């Protein structure tokens, strides 16, 4: 047999065994026999390197360590899912769908366990794995191709002996670590005097973000694939067909996926998963319920952050018992005073919990929570620890009643309780805790993104009175920084560079950075669109102007008005502009021919990517949607267009190609 034939045979055997193990869950050889095959292939390829190809099973950890991750733009936004915390919310989800469809017919759903891992995207071109990335902010993620290659469940080349391969397929999935592998990983870390991972999700996420793929390869990561991005060259009617295609191509799909008719049966399966959640070899924190029909999905469309055709049904939080050792008052960024319970450390859902929020004094009084009490706590949504109830039978005689202080624990100012609110607040805008919170928010990644200004440095800057408010950041001098503890010349230069680089920003980032109550990232972008990036117009807007904006209600409008009524806030914003802040003009929304028009992009774009095309539409006042409906004005169709193009034809929507879109944009 020729060497090339021997190599092909070994690769096929190894890939077939990976398929048997990771997709069919039916290994037909031992781990030792598998290792022997891989070792034999490695030796032959080493002797005959001209036969080595990137998709060989031996090349999973061939990449060298890198200095930093690049960025990958997703062709279709990787959205997050809305959560349902109860059966009523799941029923409401089903009711909304039926109302949107104007039909009482039962919906066919696909339901599966919701894995507690890290969302990723795998891209295959002509069957070969070419790129992999994290979800990131949904529009773009980190390029972790080399690390994803180390996961044996990720085929480097798709199988085509059962189902034909598309020219391009983007597959979304969840990378996770099994309980057994997680325990083994932490045992090894302890033996090496390293800090163990707090939970399996952190272990998976941390492993995928290693700059050296060889480290990732040692972490025994797994993956299940569950959703499509762009798929060129095939037509599908429903999601369950796509899952079958995935398995045929050799991609792992969760074996617990179930197809049901109607929300009642979906809820039954959700309850079953919750009952047996601890029996799974991996962590799950709920179920995911999706509409099976792809045409119905297109009709339902998406919201700004999540699809209307899917929802995450969350399990009830896991509860444990512990003791409240103390209660202290914490001062937040807005001056809100929150009582926090200092707990006897306890593990909840794989995380060691030492603190739990008590929300406010009314909540403490209602539950009669005292220092020294034995309490039941839970991680709400498996994230935020909170006290559920006091076990009165275990209360001791020395349990102490707790009352929030009358004065701020940070600045000693008299606390106030605004009318119709349950929260006490520190009214002193010069309070160190408020200043630190404002600055930490102002420099955060989704605000002005000043890299290098972490919590410890900000604490130092405020404590040394170098900065007293956010605009002082732009006044910092290098000689002030080098005087700080553990701050050298190079670090000081990096901080100054980071501050200067942040000065060119967008309208939405700057508004979000200012920390207006109730104005988060999404609302900031709505305001950017409404005011076309004009900050002065936003500053002078009346309550009526703000409330007339879609998605801006009276509470948000009033909060914005109150923020600008405080002259110090206007002063800070104006100072920022005088000190160099510039709003990027290319993010202005120009009132042009695309105003009020809705565009849908399908297939491949050759001159620009889909994200850039959507930004062009939005800059000229239009709206970019992911689904075709009767409200769509234009469908821009490229090579590989599928069901969206067919639906556009049925609905009689204007269909244009990329060149026609370019002419329309230039005309605008």
Secondary structure, DSSP 4 states (H G I P E B T S, - for coil): --HHHHHHHHHHHHHHHHIIIIISS---S-HHHHHHHHHHHHHHHHH-GGG--TTSGGGTT-PPP-SS--EEE-SS------EE-SHHHHHHHHHHHHHHHT--SPPEEEEEEEESSEEEEEEEETTEEEEEEE-TTSSEEEB-HHHHHT-TTS-SB---SSSPPPSEEEEEEEEE--HHHHHHHHHHHHHTT-PPPSSHHHHHHHHHT-SSHHHHHTT--EEEEEEEEEEES---SBHHHHHHHHHHHT----TT-EEEESHHHHHHHHHHHHHTGGGSSS-EEEEEEEESBHHHHHHH-B-SSSBTTEEEEEPPPPEEEEEEEEEEEEE-TTSBEEEEEEEEEEEETTEEEEEEE---HHHHHHHT-EET-EEEEEEETTTEEEEEEE-GGG--TT-EE----SB-TTT-PBEE--TT-S--EE--TT-HHHHHHHHHHHTSTTTT--TT--HHHHHHHHHTTS-SSGGGGGG--HHHHTTSTT--HHHHHHHHHHHHHTTEE-HHHHHHHHT-TT--HHHHHHHHHHTTT-HHHHHH--HHHHHTSTT--HHHHHHHHHHHHSHHHHHHHHHHHHTT-EE-GGG----STTTT-EEEEESB-SSS-HHHHHHHHHHTT-EEESS--TT--EEEE-BT--HHHHHHHHHT-EEE-HHHHHHHHHH-
